[in-house]
Amino acid sequence: MAKSANLYARIEPDLKENAEAILNVLGISASSAITMFYKQIVMHNGIPFELKIPNHPLDINKITEDEFNKEIEKGLQDVENGNTIPAKEVFASIRNKYDI
């Protein structure tokens, strides 16, 4: 089918620049990426990824130094208590989850 439909969208310039830099490294044009995204929407009959608000969003730019230090301390306590997962398992889980 001939590509004759146009799509116009307004997005933040920094987001566009960052995304297009990544696409350029991958050798994919913005137009091709948008086409792939639309095809995935059709294939999934919806957005092709989960849309949700994280349970505990942590924005480093919105917390105080004390809150940051408490988060670091929690992580350190996890390590000291052996509450860790080997990197191999984490990466295997990610590969499995995202089929990569």
C-alpha positions as CSV (number, residue, x, y, z in Angstrom):
1,M,0.0,0.0,0.0
2,A,1.3,3.5,-0.9
3,K,2.3,5.7,2.0
4,S,0.2,8.7,1.5
5,A,-1.3,9.6,4.9
6,N,0.4,12.3,7.0
7,L,0.7,12.4,10.8
8,Y,1.4,15.6,12.6
9,A,2.3,15.6,16.3
10,R,3.8,18.2,18.6
11,I,6.4,16.9,21.1
12,E,9.1,18.4,23.3
13,P,12.2,19.3,21.2
14,D,14.5,17.5,23.6
15,L,12.5,14.3,23.5
16,K,12.4,14.4,19.7
17,E,16.2,15.0,19.5
18,N,17.1,12.3,22.0
19,A,14.8,9.7,20.4
20,E,16.0,10.5,16.9
21,A,19.6,10.2,18.0
22,I,18.9,6.6,19.2
23,L,16.9,5.8,16.1
24,N,19.8,7.1,14.0
25,V,22.2,4.7,15.8
26,L,19.8,1.9,15.1
27,G,19.5,3.0,11.4
28,I,15.8,3.6,11.7
29,S,14.0,6.7,10.5
30,A,11.4,8.5,12.7
31,S,8.8,7.7,10.0
32,S,9.7,3.9,10.1
33,A,9.7,3.9,13.9
34,I,6.2,5.5,14.0
35,T,5.0,3.0,11.4
36,M,6.4,0.1,13.5
37,F,4.6,1.6,16.6
38,Y,1.3,1.9,14.7
39,K,1.6,-1.7,13.4
40,Q,2.2,-2.9,17.0
41,I,-0.9,-1.1,18.1
42,V,-2.9,-2.9,15.4
43,M,-1.3,-6.3,16.2
44,H,-2.0,-5.9,20.0
45,N,-5.4,-4.2,19.5
46,G,-4.1,-1.5,21.9
47,I,-1.0,0.1,23.2
48,P,1.9,-2.5,22.9
49,F,3.2,-1.9,26.4
50,E,1.9,-1.6,29.9
51,L,0.8,1.8,30.9
52,K,0.8,2.3,34.7
53,I,2.1,4.6,37.4
54,P,4.9,3.0,39.3
55,N,4.1,2.0,42.9
56,H,6.9,4.0,44.4
57,P,8.2,6.5,41.9
58,L,11.4,8.1,43.0
59,D,12.5,11.2,41.2
60,I,16.0,12.2,42.3
61,N,15.2,15.8,41.4
62,K,12.2,15.9,43.8
63,I,13.7,14.5,46.9
64,T,15.7,16.1,49.7
65,E,19.3,15.1,50.4
66,D,18.1,13.3,53.6
67,E,15.5,11.3,51.6
68,F,18.2,10.4,49.1
69,N,20.5,9.2,51.9
70,K,17.7,7.1,53.4
71,E,17.1,5.4,50.1
72,I,20.9,4.7,49.8
73,E,20.9,3.3,53.3
74,K,18.0,1.0,52.5
75,G,19.9,-0.3,49.5
76,L,23.0,-0.8,51.7
77,Q,21.0,-2.7,54.3
78,D,19.6,-5.0,51.6
79,V,23.1,-5.8,50.5
80,E,24.3,-6.4,54.0
81,N,21.3,-8.6,54.7
82,G,21.8,-10.6,51.6
83,N,18.6,-9.4,49.9
84,T,20.2,-9.4,46.5
85,I,19.7,-11.1,43.2
86,P,22.7,-12.1,41.1
87,A,23.1,-10.0,37.9
88,K,22.9,-13.1,35.7
89,E,19.4,-13.8,37.1
90,V,18.3,-10.1,36.7
91,F,19.5,-10.0,33.1
92,A,17.9,-13.4,32.3
93,S,14.6,-12.2,33.7
94,I,14.8,-9.0,31.6
95,R,15.6,-11.0,28.5
96,N,12.7,-13.4,29.2
97,K,10.3,-10.7,30.0
98,Y,11.0,-8.6,26.9
99,D,11.8,-11.6,24.7
100,I,15.3,-10.5,23.8
